Amino acid sequence: MYFWPLIIRLFCGVAATTVSLAAQTPPYGINEGEANTSFAIRTSAPSTDMSLRQVFADRVGQLPVALTHAEDGSQRLFWLMKDGLIQVWHTDGDAVLSARLFLVIRDQVNSSHFESGLLSMAFHADYADNGRFFVYYTHGEVVSRISEFRVSNANPDSADASSERILLDIDQPSPSHFGGQLAFGSDGYLYVALGDGHGTDEDGVNLAQNPAFLQGSILRIDVDTRMGELPYGIPNDNPLVGNDRGWREEIWAWGLRNPWRFSFDPAGELWAGDVGQHFWEEVNVVEKGRNYGWPIIEGNACNPPRTDCDAAGFAPPVFSYPHRGAAAMIGGFVYRGTRLPSLQGAYIYGDYVDGRIWALRRQAGHVENHLLAVSPSFITSFGEDESGEIYVLTSEGPTYVLEDMPSETEPEQIPLILSVSGLFSDVTLQTPASGLIPYSVNSPLWSDGADKTRLMVLPNQQLIGFSPDGPWRFPHGTVFVKNFYLEMVKGDPESRHIVETRLLVKNARGVEWSGLSYRWNDTGTDATLLDDSHSETYTIVDPESPDGHREQSYYFPSRAECNLCHTRAAGFVLGAHTAQLNRTHLYGDIRDQQLRSYDHIGLFGSNGLGEDGNLPSQPEPHDDDEDVARRARSYLDANCSQCHRPHSTGRSNMDLRFSTPLELTHTLNVKPALDELGVEEAALITPGAPERSLVYLRMLNVDESRMPPLATSVIDHEGAELIRRWISGMGATHVAVENSAEPASFQLAQNYPNPFNPNTMISFSLPHGGPVELAVYNMAGQRVVTLVDGILHAGSHEVVWNGRDDDGNAMASGVYLYRLQAAASVQVKSLLLIR
């Protein structure tokens, strides 16, 4: 009699409990993953004639800058490291039979600046008999030094470091544009490449146009004779010998900006790559007594761009290419090997920034330039062995050789118009098709005031490799979509008009991503793929303008230019990482935390977000409830850090990542490596003085000195005001002037912050380069994680530990030890992790 009422009461109780628990669980923005069945696109690395194959299995070490040979029949390879080491290798094909240090001159070499260090090496033509060789390195603050050394009498694989004879010391006006190449010509004379030092004479004339200075030129000297007090001779047929104007007779040719690498071809012609400034990179065949025009001419154009410059008498480049994704020419060699017959006689060169490698041929006055391959890492130099085979050296250590390209199995599949792409279920409303995931970021990149919407799609519902503090890993075929809208009436969201859709696609092969740009028609009904960069002018109704409207130039980047911002060092994908996506997003009527939704549908796999729920998050730059300093750092991270971070494309040591402690950004009271914009006592950041802070001042420019440099012509006044307020509030004594010289002692600093969760920065200084190990141990003495295990250059270094072990597991709260060992020096400190 009492059974059914009991059951009913129990059932109702359970039901009530279930409803109560459900009510406590917020709804998810995305309930289940959906397959993308309509949108298909496939890109590959740029169409190339060849591919790259890695050789020597990571044996080279960090920051190789040159590879050469002694031409003595030994077939040995000599590797130059930026911090002052020269290694000598005996090899058999890809196998390294033996490797040892040939010369160590770290104490003489200053490698603390981006372009400084041990730069080049050249062997005397009679090296097999006399053992003489020559090196170019930077010394002291900013001195270019050319020195002679001799090989040891006892060991042909070891040089005598005490045999140094200094031939030439050249004081430089700044720590950049050193040039960097030495080579002997067939005439037996030593040729030396010097950049313009980024300097001017007392009349404001760039040093490259004043032959009274050695900067910006190719020198030609006789190392077998002496002239008066000079430790070298000057050949009688040098073009400026006997002049009565005070011009330096060592000069062979001048008017160059920064000839980082040159080489001689079998016919004796000198091929030089000259790094450009804002617009053009040059390949020059350098001839006696010629002026190559810098800074009046860049490429074949006036510098700055105009039509009234006098180019008479300047030698034109053999070939020049524009800054559309590329920005730093790396000169190479005319191929004379036998392994790749199709390249015989071609000049092989590349670009540091976009990694492209070309073959250039000159025939009957006609120049042909073919793309050969794309390097997965920044190209620092090309090397050549005794057989004439060419090697590609990279900043991250791996070395490559060119190979014939295997047959392409899958061609690119890129829609020419978006209406047939399947990207949108409703093209005019830009409604995403099934399987595309919308997202938003905490700190968006400034795009001349354009509003943006963002989507991502993973192929075949594949997974994301999640990282709490590093780049996420995406499968091949992943696509990121960004739609750009301009308000045609300023301040009226209803007047939004779509102007562009950009796609970032992970290539079907290789590690690179490809960027594609689509321009929308005036009616907003379709968008067309652009073949190259493009500018469009839009009329914006603006009550604040004198005429009630203004003309806004909008820039569509080329496919190659996408690589200027989507850098390898930043992981290519800029916005889709934890600190940027750790925020809520409005999914229809439901607002949910993005990472929570992604985890719910399994985007991160079985491990999900991991055990540690305390994930980093960047603040929104214009959220007044947040701290000004944090907001400013978040803004700089989004707009600047893709280039200004370790091993990226910025031409300084500046590190503007949000996670980097301010004192380690190399900005506070640090003098700029390049232009000071005419500001006296300028620094990258001058605490308390935004008017002397170039990080701020460059945001206010609209010319070629503007930062960021690409796809923007409108000043972000709100962003600039945020940076101004931040710098003004620092106070003039915020931090002491940074010492850019190499550290005098081995030093392990206390981690910052400490205690920490989830990340901490460990910084250390090395007076010499070499093998380094940095590891974290628990209090039982067991190794938890290895943070560094390799060869590092001399200088200051920073490493972030995310509180996880080598397998990615989050470590428990507690005290840990971190131990730094370099050569015979060891230091240990403790840190505190709090969960």
C-alpha positions in Angstrom: 0.0 0.0 0.0 2.9 2.3 0.7 5.2 1.1 -2.1 4.1 3.3 -5.0 3.9 6.5 -3.0 7.4 5.8 -1.9 8.6 5.2 -5.4 6.8 8.4 -6.6 8.4 10.4 -3.8 11.9 9.0 -4.6 11.4 9.6 -8.3 10.2 13.1 -7.8 13.1 13.8 -5.4 15.6 12.5 -8.0 14.0 14.6 -10.7 14.0 17.7 -8.6 17.7 17.1 -7.8 18.5 16.6 -11.5 16.7 19.8 -12.4 18.5 21.7 -9.7 21.9 20.4 -10.8 21.2 21.2 -14.4 20.1 24.7 -13.5 23.5 25.2 -11.8 25.4 24.2 -14.9 25.6 27.1 -17.4 24.7 26.3 -21.0 27.6 25.8 -23.4 28.0 28.1 -26.3 28.7 25.1 -28.6 26.9 21.9 -27.6 28.5 19.5 -30.1 31.1 19.6 -32.8 29.8 19.8 -36.3 31.6 18.5 -39.4 32.5 21.0 -42.1 31.0 19.5 -45.3 30.8 22.6 -47.6 34.0 24.6 -47.3 37.1 23.1 -48.9 40.4 24.8 -49.6 43.9 23.5 -50.0 47.1 25.4 -50.2 50.7 24.3 -50.3 54.0 26.0 -49.9 54.6 28.4 -52.8 55.1 26.6 -56.1 58.8 25.9 -56.2 61.3 24.1 -58.4 63.1 22.3 -55.5 62.8 21.3 -51.9 65.1 21.4 -48.9 66.6 18.4 -47.2 68.1 18.8 -43.7 71.7 17.6 -43.3 74.0 17.0 -40.3 71.1 16.2 -37.9 71.2 19.3 -35.8 74.9 19.1 -35.2 75.6 22.7 -36.0 74.5 24.6 -32.9 72.8 27.9 -32.3 73.2 31.0 -34.5 75.5 29.8 -37.3 76.4 32.8 -39.5 78.8 31.4 -42.1 80.1 28.2 -43.6 83.2 28.0 -45.7 86.2 25.9 -46.7 90.0 26.3 -46.9 90.3 25.2 -50.5 93.3 23.1 -49.5 92.1 19.8 -50.7 91.0 18.6 -47.2 87.2 19.0 -47.9 86.8 20.3 -44.3 83.9 22.5 -43.4 84.5 25.6 -41.2 81.4 26.8 -39.2 81.3 30.3 -37.7 79.1 31.0 -34.7 77.9 34.5 -33.9 79.4 34.5 -30.4 83.0 33.9 -31.5 83.4 30.2 -32.1 84.8 28.5 -35.3 84.3 24.8 -35.6 86.0 22.5 -38.1 84.4 19.4 -39.4 85.5 16.3 -41.3 82.4 14.9 -43.1 81.4 12.1 -45.3 78.2 13.1 -47.1 75.7 13.9 -44.3 77.8 12.2 -41.7 80.0 14.2 -39.4 83.2 12.1 -38.8 84.8 14.5 -36.4 84.1 18.0 -35.1 86.3 20.2 -32.9 86.8 23.9 -32.0 89.2 25.5 -34.5 89.2 29.0 -32.9 87.7 30.6 -29.9 87.7 34.4 -29.7 84.7 35.1 -27.5 86.6 37.5 -25.3 87.3 39.7 -28.3 83.8 39.5 -29.9 80.8 41.6 -29.0 77.8 39.7 -30.2 75.2 41.4 -28.0 73.5 43.3 -30.8 71.3 41.9 -33.5 73.8 42.3 -36.3 77.0 42.1 -34.3 79.4 39.2 -33.6 81.8 37.0 -35.5 80.7 37.6 -39.1 83.1 36.2 -41.7 86.3 34.2 -42.4 88.5 34.0 -45.5 91.5 31.7 -46.2 94.6 33.0 -47.9 95.2 31.6 -51.4 98.4 29.9 -50.1 96.8 28.7 -46.8 97.9 25.1 -47.4 101.5 26.4 -47.1 101.4 29.5 -44.9 98.4 28.8 -42.6 97.1 32.4 -42.8 93.4 33.2 -42.5 91.4 36.3 -41.8 88.3 37.1 -39.8 85.8 39.9 -39.5 84.2 40.5 -36.1 82.7 43.3 -34.0 84.7 44.4 -31.0 84.0 46.6 -28.0 81.0 48.8 -28.3 80.8 49.3 -32.1 84.0 48.6 -33.8 84.4 46.5 -37.0 87.7 44.6 -36.8 89.5 42.7 -39.6 92.3 40.5 -38.2 94.7 37.9 -39.4 95.3 34.6 -37.6 97.5 31.5 -38.2 96.8 27.8 -37.9 98.7 25.9 -35.2 102.0 24.4 -36.2 101.1 21.3 -34.3 97.5 20.6 -35.4 95.9 21.6 -38.7 92.4 21.4 -37.0 93.3 24.1 -34.5 94.2 27.8 -34.9 96.6 29.7 -32.8 94.4 32.3 -31.0 97.5 34.2 -29.8 98.6 34.9 -33.4 96.0 37.6 -34.0 97.3 40.6 -36.0 94.8 43.4 -36.3 94.7 44.9 -39.8 91.8 47.3 -39.5 89.6 48.8 -36.8 86.6 50.9 -38.0 84.6 52.8 -35.5 80.9 52.5 -36.3 78.3 55.2 -35.6 75.7 52.6 -34.5 75.4 48.9 -33.6 73.9 48.0 -37.0 74.7 47.8 -40.8 78.2 46.2 -40.4 78.1 44.5 -43.7 80.0 41.3 -42.8 81.8 39.5 -45.7 85.5 38.7 -46.4 86.6 37.0 -49.5 89.8 36.7 -51.7 89.5 37.5 -55.4 91.3 35.7 -58.1 93.7 38.6 -58.0 94.9 37.6 -54.6 93.6 40.7 -52.8 91.2 40.6 -49.8 87.8 42.2 -50.4 85.8 43.5 -47.4 82.1 44.4 -47.2 81.1 47.2 -44.9 77.6 48.6 -44.3 76.8 52.3 -43.9 76.8 52.0 -40.1 73.5 53.8 -40.2 75.5 57.0 -39.9 76.1 60.4 -41.5 79.0 62.8 -41.7 79.1 66.3 -40.2 77.1 67.6 -43.1 74.3 65.0 -42.7 75.4 63.1 -45.7 75.0 59.3 -45.4 78.5 57.7 -45.0 77.9 55.5 -48.0 78.0 58.6 -50.2 81.2 60.0 -48.7 84.3 58.1 -49.7 86.3 59.8 -47.0 84.7 57.1 -44.8 85.0 53.4 -45.3 81.3 52.7 -44.4 78.9 51.6 -47.2 81.6 50.2 -49.4 83.6 47.2 -50.7 87.2 47.5 -49.7 90.2 45.9 -51.6 93.5 45.5 -49.7 96.7 43.6 -50.1 97.4 41.5 -47.0 100.9 40.5 -48.3 102.4 43.9 -48.2 102.4 47.0 -45.9 102.1 50.7 -46.8 103.7 53.1 -44.4 102.1 52.7 -41.0 99.3 50.6 -42.4 99.5 46.9 -41.6 98.3 46.2 -45.2 99.0 47.4 -48.7 96.7 49.2 -51.1 96.7 47.9 -54.7 97.9 50.5 -57.2 94.9 49.9 -59.5 92.3 50.7 -56.8 90.0 53.3 -58.3 90.7 56.1 -55.7 94.4 55.7 -55.5 96.1 59.1 -55.9 93.0 61.2 -55.3 93.4 64.7 -53.7 90.0 64.8 -52.0 90.9 62.8 -48.9 88.9 59.8 -50.1 90.0 56.4 -48.7 92.1 54.5 -51.3 91.1 51.1 -49.9 87.6 51.5 -51.5 86.8 49.4 -54.5 83.1 50.5 -54.8 80.7 52.4 -52.6 77.1 53.6 -52.2 75.9 50.3 -50.5 73.6 50.1 -47.5 74.3 46.8 -45.9 76.1 44.1 -48.1 75.8 41.2 -45.6 77.1 38.6 -48.1 79.0 38.7 -51.4 80.9 36.0 -53.4 83.0 35.7 -56.6 81.7 33.6 -59.5 84.1 31.4 -61.6 84.5 34.3 -64.0 85.8 36.6 -61.2 82.6 38.8 -61.0 81.7 39.9 -57.5 78.0 39.3 -56.7 76.7 41.1 -53.6 73.3 41.2 -51.9 72.5 44.6 -50.5 69.9 44.7 -47.7 67.3 47.5 -48.5 65.5 49.8 -46.1 61.8 50.2 -46.8 61.1 49.2 -50.4 63.7 47.2 -52.3 66.3 44.5 -51.9 69.2 44.4 -54.4 71.4 42.0 -56.2 74.5 43.8 -57.5 77.5 42.8 -59.6 80.0 45.1 -58.0 82.5 46.7 -60.4 85.6 48.8 -59.9 84.9 52.5 -58.9 81.1 52.3 -59.2 78.7 54.1 -56.9 75.6 52.0 -56.2 73.5 54.9 -55.1 72.4 54.4 -51.5 70.7 56.3 -49.9 69.7 58.4 -52.9 68.6 55.3 -54.8 67.1 52.1 -53.4 66.7 49.4 -56.1 66.0 51.4 -59.2 63.8 54.0 -57.5 64.4 57.3 -55.7 64.7 57.1 -51.9 62.4 58.3 -50.5 60.0 57.7 -53.4 59.8 60.7 -55.7 60.6 61.6 -59.3 63.1 64.4 -58.9 66.2 62.7 -57.6 69.4 62.7 -59.7 70.3 59.1 -60.5 73.0 60.0 -63.1 76.2 58.0 -62.6 74.8 55.4 -60.2 75.3 51.7 -61.0 71.9 50.0 -61.2 71.3 46.6 -59.6 71.3 43.5 -61.7 68.0 42.6 -60.0 65.8 44.0 -57.3 62.7 42.8 -55.5 60.2 44.7 -53.4 59.3 44.3 -49.8 56.1 42.2 -50.3 56.7 39.6 -47.6 60.4 39.9 -47.9 62.7 42.3 -46.1 66.3 41.3 -45.9 68.3 39.9 -48.8 70.9 37.2 -48.0 73.5 37.0 -50.8 74.7 33.6 -51.9 76.8 32.0 -54.6 76.9 31.3 -58.3 76.4 27.5 -58.3 79.4 25.5 -59.6 78.7 22.1 -58.0 77.8 18.9 -59.8 74.9 17.5 -57.8 72.3 19.8 -59.3 73.1 20.3 -63.0 70.0 22.4 -63.6 71.5 25.1 -61.3 74.9 25.4 -63.0 75.8 29.1 -63.5 72.8 30.4 -61.5 73.2 32.8 -58.6 71.5 31.3 -55.6 70.3 33.7 -52.9 67.5 34.2 -50.5 65.6 36.4 -48.0 66.0 36.2 -44.2 62.4 37.2 -43.5 60.2 35.1 -45.7 62.7 32.2 -46.2 62.4 32.1 -50.0 65.4 30.9 -52.1 65.8 31.9 -55.7 68.0 31.2 -58.7 68.9 34.2 -60.8 70.4 33.9 -64.3 71.8 36.7 -66.5 71.8 36.0 -70.3 72.4 38.6 -73.0 71.2 41.4 -70.8 68.0 39.5 -69.7 67.5 38.4 -66.1 65.4 35.4 -65.1 64.6 34.8 -61.5 63.0 31.5 -60.3 61.8 30.5 -56.9 63.6 27.3 -55.8 62.5 26.6 -52.3 61.2 28.0 -49.0 63.2 27.6 -45.7 61.2 26.6 -42.6 63.6 28.9 -40.5 65.1 32.3 -41.0 68.1 32.1 -43.4 71.2 33.6 -41.9 73.6 32.8 -44.7 74.5 30.5 -47.5 77.6 28.3 -47.3 79.7 26.6 -50.0 82.0 23.6 -49.7 85.1 22.8 -51.7 83.2 21.0 -54.4 80.9 24.0 -55.0 77.8 22.6 -53.3 75.7 25.1 -51.5 74.2 24.9 -48.0 71.4 26.9 -46.4 72.2 28.1 -42.8 69.3 29.0 -40.5 68.9 30.9 -37.3 67.5 27.9 -35.4 70.5 25.7 -36.2 69.3 23.2 -38.9 71.3 23.2 -42.1 69.7 22.3 -45.5 70.7 21.5 -49.1 68.6 21.9 -52.2 67.0 18.8 -53.7 64.9 18.2 -56.8 61.2 18.6 -56.0 59.2 15.3 -55.7 56.1 15.2 -57.8 53.1 17.1 -56.3 50.4 14.7 -55.3 47.6 17.2 -54.6 47.3 20.5 -56.4 46.1 23.6 -54.6 42.4 24.1 -54.4 41.6 27.8 -53.9 38.2 29.4 -54.8 38.4 32.5 -56.9 35.2 33.9 -55.4 33.8 33.4 -52.0 30.2 32.7 -53.2 31.3 29.3 -54.5 33.6 28.4 -51.6 31.0 27.1 -49.2 32.4 29.3 -46.5 29.1 31.0 -45.8 25.6 29.6 -45.8 24.4 33.1 -46.6 27.0 35.1 -48.4 25.4 38.6 -48.1 25.0 38.2 -44.3 28.3 36.3 -44.0 26.6 33.6 -42.0 29.1 30.8 -41.3 28.5 27.4 -42.8 28.2 24.4 -40.6 31.4 23.3 -38.9 33.0 26.8 -38.7 33.6 28.0 -35.2 33.3 31.7 -34.4 35.8 33.3 -31.9 36.9 36.6 -30.5 40.1 37.8 -29.0 41.0 39.9 -25.9 43.3 42.3 -27.7 42.7 42.8 -31.4 45.2 44.0 -33.9 44.6 47.6 -35.0 43.3 47.6 -38.6 42.7 51.2 -39.4 39.4 51.2 -37.4 37.9 48.2 -39.1 35.6 45.9 -37.1 36.3 42.2 -37.5 34.6 38.9 -37.1 36.6 35.7 -36.9 36.1 32.0 -37.7 38.2 28.8 -37.7 37.6 25.4 -39.2 39.5 22.2 -38.5 39.6 19.6 -41.3 37.6 16.4 -40.6 37.0 17.4 -37.0 40.7 17.0 -36.2 42.1 18.2 -32.9 44.1 21.2 -31.6 47.3 20.7 -29.7 46.6 22.8 -26.7 49.3 24.8 -24.8 48.5 27.1 -21.9 51.3 29.5 -22.7 52.7 28.7 -26.1 51.4 28.5 -29.7 48.6 26.0 -30.3 49.3 23.2 -32.8 46.9 22.9 -35.7 46.5 20.1 -38.3 47.3 20.6 -42.0 44.3 22.2 -43.7 43.2 24.3 -40.7 41.7 27.6 -41.9 41.3 30.9 -40.0 38.8 33.4 -41.5 38.7 37.1 -40.7 36.1 39.5 -42.1 36.8 43.3 -42.2 34.1 45.9 -42.0 34.3 49.7 -42.2 31.8 52.1 -40.8 30.8 54.2 -43.8 29.3 56.7 -41.4 31.7 57.2 -38.5 30.1 56.2 -35.2 27.1 54.4 -36.8 27.4 50.6 -36.5 24.4 50.2 -38.9 26.5 51.6 -41.7 29.1 48.8 -41.5 30.2 47.6 -44.9 32.3 44.5 -45.5 35.4 45.2 -47.5 37.7 42.2 -47.1 37.9 38.6 -46.1 41.3 37.1 -45.2 42.1 33.4 -45.0 45.1 31.9 -43.2 45.4 28.3 -44.3 47.9 25.7 -43.0 49.5 24.2 -46.1 48.9 20.7 -47.2 52.6 20.1 -47.0 55.4 21.9 -45.1 55.2 23.8 -41.9 54.1 27.2 -43.4 50.8 28.8 -43.6 49.4 30.7 -46.6 47.5 34.0 -46.5 44.8 34.8 -49.0 42.9 38.1 -49.4 39.4 38.5 -51.0 38.1 42.0 -51.9 34.3 42.4 -51.6 32.3 44.2 -54.3 30.5 47.5 -53.5 27.1 45.7 -53.0 28.5 43.2 -50.5 27.3 40.2 -52.5 30.6 38.5 -53.3 34.3 38.8 -52.9 37.1 38.1 -55.4 40.6 36.5 -54.7 43.4 39.1 -55.2 46.5 38.1 -57.0 48.6 40.8 -55.4 48.5 43.6 -52.9 45.9 46.3 -53.6 44.8 49.6 -52.3 41.2 50.9 -52.3 39.9 54.4 -51.3 36.6 54.6 -49.4 34.6 57.8 -48.7 33.7 57.9 -45.0 31.1 60.3 -43.7 32.8 61.9 -40.8 31.2 64.9 -39.0 34.6 65.7 -37.5 36.2 66.3 -40.9 36.2 69.8 -42.4 34.1 68.7 -45.4 32.0 66.3 -43.4 33.7 63.4 -45.0 37.2 61.9 -45.5 38.9 59.6 -47.9 40.3 56.5 -46.3 42.9 54.3 -48.1 42.5 50.7 -47.3 45.3 48.2 -48.0 44.8 44.6 -49.1 48.1 42.6 -48.4 49.5 40.2 -50.9 50.0 36.5 -50.1 53.7 37.0 -49.5 53.2 40.0 -47.3 51.1 37.9 -44.8 54.5 36.4 -43.7 55.7 39.7 -42.5 53.3 39.6 -39.5 52.5 35.9 -39.3 56.0 35.0 -38.4 57.5 31.6 -37.6 58.7 32.8 -34.2 55.1 33.7 -33.2 53.8 30.3 -34.4 52.2 31.8 -37.6 48.8 32.0 -36.0 48.6 35.3 -34.0 45.3 35.5 -32.2 44.3 31.9 -31.5 46.2 31.1 -28.3 45.2 30.7 -24.7 45.8 34.3 -23.4 43.9 35.8 -26.3 41.0 33.4 -26.3 40.5 33.1 -22.6 37.4 35.2 -22.6 33.6 34.9 -23.2 32.0 34.9 -26.6 28.4 35.4 -27.6 27.1 32.3 -29.4 23.6 33.4 -30.6 21.8 34.1 -27.3 24.3 32.3 -25.1 27.4 33.9 -23.7 30.0 31.3 -22.8 33.7 31.1 -22.0 35.4 30.1 -25.3 37.9 27.7 -23.9 35.1 26.0 -21.9 33.1 25.5 -25.1 36.0 24.2 -27.1 36.9 21.7 -24.3 33.2 20.6 -24.1 33.1 19.6 -27.8 36.5 17.9 -27.5 38.7 20.2 -29.6 41.6 19.7 -27.3 41.4 15.9 -27.2 41.2 13.6 -24.1 43.6 15.8 -22.1 41.4 18.8 -22.5 42.6 22.0 -20.8 44.6 19.9 -18.3 44.3 19.9 -14.6 45.3 23.5 -14.1 42.3 25.7 -14.5 44.2 28.9 -13.8 45.0 29.9 -17.4 46.6 33.1 -18.6 44.5 35.9 -20.0 45.3 39.2 -21.6 43.2 42.2 -20.7 41.2 44.2 -23.2 43.3 47.3 -24.0 40.5 49.7 -23.6 38.8 48.2 -20.5 39.2 51.1 -18.0 38.6 48.7 -15.1 42.0 47.0 -15.8 45.4 48.3 -14.9 46.9 50.7 -17.4 50.2 48.8 -17.5 48.6 45.5 -18.2 46.4 47.0 -20.9 49.4 48.7 -22.6 51.4 45.5 -22.6 48.4 43.6 -24.0 48.1 46.2 -26.8 51.8 45.9 -27.7 51.6 42.1 -27.6 48.9 42.1 -30.2 50.3 44.8 -32.5 54.1 44.4 -32.1 55.3 41.2 -30.6 54.9 39.0 -33.7 58.1 40.7 -34.9 59.6 42.0 -31.6 60.3 38.7 -29.8 63.3 36.4 -29.7 64.3 34.9 -33.1 61.8 36.9 -35.0 62.1 39.6 -37.7 62.5 42.7 -35.5 66.0 44.3 -35.9 66.6 44.7 -32.2 66.6 42.7 -29.0 63.2 44.2 -28.0 60.7 41.6 -26.7 57.1 42.9 -26.5 55.3 39.7 -25.6 52.7 40.1 -22.8 54.3 37.4 -20.7 57.8 39.0 -20.7 58.5 41.0 -17.5 59.0 44.7 -18.3 62.5 44.7 -17.1 63.4 42.0 -19.6 61.8 43.6 -22.7 65.1 45.4 -23.6 63.1 48.6 -24.0 63.6 50.7 -20.9 66.2 53.5 -21.6 67.6 51.4 -24.4 68.9 53.3 -27.4 67.4 52.3 -30.7 69.4 50.1 -33.1 68.1 52.1 -36.1 66.7 55.6 -36.6 66.1 58.0 -33.6 63.6 60.0 -35.7 65.5 63.1 -35.0 64.6 63.0 -31.3 67.4 63.9 -28.9 68.2 61.4 -26.1 65.6 59.1 -27.5 65.2 55.5 -26.2 62.8 52.8 -27.1 61.0 53.6 -23.9 62.1 56.5 -21.7 60.2 56.1 -18.4 58.2 59.2 -17.7 58.9 60.8 -21.1 56.7 59.5 -23.9 58.0 62.4 -26.1 61.4 60.6 -26.1 60.0 57.1 -26.4 60.2 55.7 -29.9 57.7 52.9 -29.2 55.1 55.6 -28.7 56.4 58.1 -31.3 56.4 55.5 -34.2 52.7 54.9 -33.6 52.0 58.6 -34.5 53.8 58.4 -37.8 52.1 57.6 -41.2 55.4 57.4 -43.2 57.8 54.5 -43.6 59.0 54.9 -40.0 55.5 53.9 -38.7 55.0 50.8 -36.6 53.4 48.5 -37.3 54.7 49.0 -40.9 52.2 47.2 -43.0 48.5 47.6 -44.0 47.8 50.6 -42.0 47.6 54.3 -42.8 45.3 55.6 -40.0 46.7 56.5 -36.6 45.2 54.6 -33.7 44.8 57.6 -31.4 43.1 55.6 -28.6 45.9 53.0 -28.7 48.6 55.7 -28.8 47.0 57.5 -25.9 47.1 54.3 -23.8 50.8 53.9 -24.5 51.4 57.6 -23.7 49.6 57.3 -20.4 51.5 54.1 -19.5 54.9 55.6 -20.2 54.1 58.9 -18.5 53.1 57.0 -15.4 56.3 55.0 -15.1 58.4 57.7 -13.5 61.9 58.6 -14.7 63.7 56.3 -12.2 61.7 53.2 -13.1 64.8 51.3 -14.1 68.5 51.9 -14.6 69.9 52.1 -18.1 70.3 48.7 -19.6 73.9 47.6 -20.3 74.0 46.1 -23.8 77.6 44.9 -23.5 78.2 41.2 -22.9 77.9 40.2 -19.2 81.2 40.0 -17.3 80.2 37.0 -15.2 78.1 33.8 -15.1 74.9 34.7 -13.4 71.5 33.0 -12.6 68.8 35.4 -11.5 65.9 34.8 -9.2 62.8 33.8 -11.2 60.1 36.4 -11.7 57.4 36.4 -10.5 58.0 34.3 -7.4 55.8 32.7 -6.1 54.1 32.1 -9.4 51.2 30.5 -11.2 51.1 29.5 -14.0 54.3 31.0 -15.6 57.6 32.3 -14.4 60.6 33.8 -16.2 64.1 32.5 -15.4 66.9 34.8 -16.7 70.6 34.2 -16.8 73.8 35.7 -18.2 76.6 34.0 -20.0 80.0 35.7 -20.4 80.9 33.1 -23.1 78.8 31.0 -25.5 78.9 27.2 -25.4 76.9 24.2 -24.1 74.3 25.2 -21.5 71.8 23.1 -19.4 69.0 24.6 -17.4 66.7 22.2 -15.5 64.2 22.1 -12.7 64.3 19.5 -9.9 61.9 18.6 -7.1 63.1 18.6 -3.5 63.9 14.9 -3.7 66.5 15.7 -6.4 64.5 14.2 -9.3 64.6 16.1 -12.5 61.2 17.5 -13.4 61.8 19.3 -16.7 64.8 20.4 -18.9 64.3 23.9 -20.1 67.6 24.4 -22.0 70.0 21.8 -23.4 72.1 23.1 -26.2 74.6 25.7 -27.3 73.8 29.3 -26.5 75.7 32.5 -27.4 77.1 34.9 -24.9 74.7 37.4 -23.5 71.5 37.6 -21.5 68.8 34.9 -21.9 65.3 34.4 -20.6 63.3 31.1 -20.4 59.7 30.7 -19.3 58.6 27.7 -17.2 55.0 26.9 -17.3 55.0 24.8 -14.1 54.8 21.5 -16.1 57.1 18.5 -16.4 58.7 17.2 -19.6 55.5 15.2 -20.4 53.3 18.3 -20.0 51.8 17.3 -16.7 51.1 20.2 -14.3 53.3 20.0 -11.2 51.9 20.3 -7.7 52.4 23.3 -5.4 55.7 23.4 -3.7 59.3 24.5 -3.6 61.5 23.4 -6.6 65.1 24.0 -7.5 66.4 25.2 -10.8 70.0 24.6 -11.8 72.1 26.3 -14.5 75.3 24.7 -15.8 77.6 26.1 -18.4 81.1 24.7 -18.8 82.5 24.4 -15.2 80.1 26.9 -13.7 77.0 25.9 -11.8 74.4 27.9 -9.9 71.2 26.7 -8.2 68.2 28.7 -6.9 64.8 27.8 -5.5 61.3 28.9 -6.6 57.8 28.5 -5.3 54.9 27.2 -7.4 51.4 27.9 -6.0 48.4 26.2 -7.5 
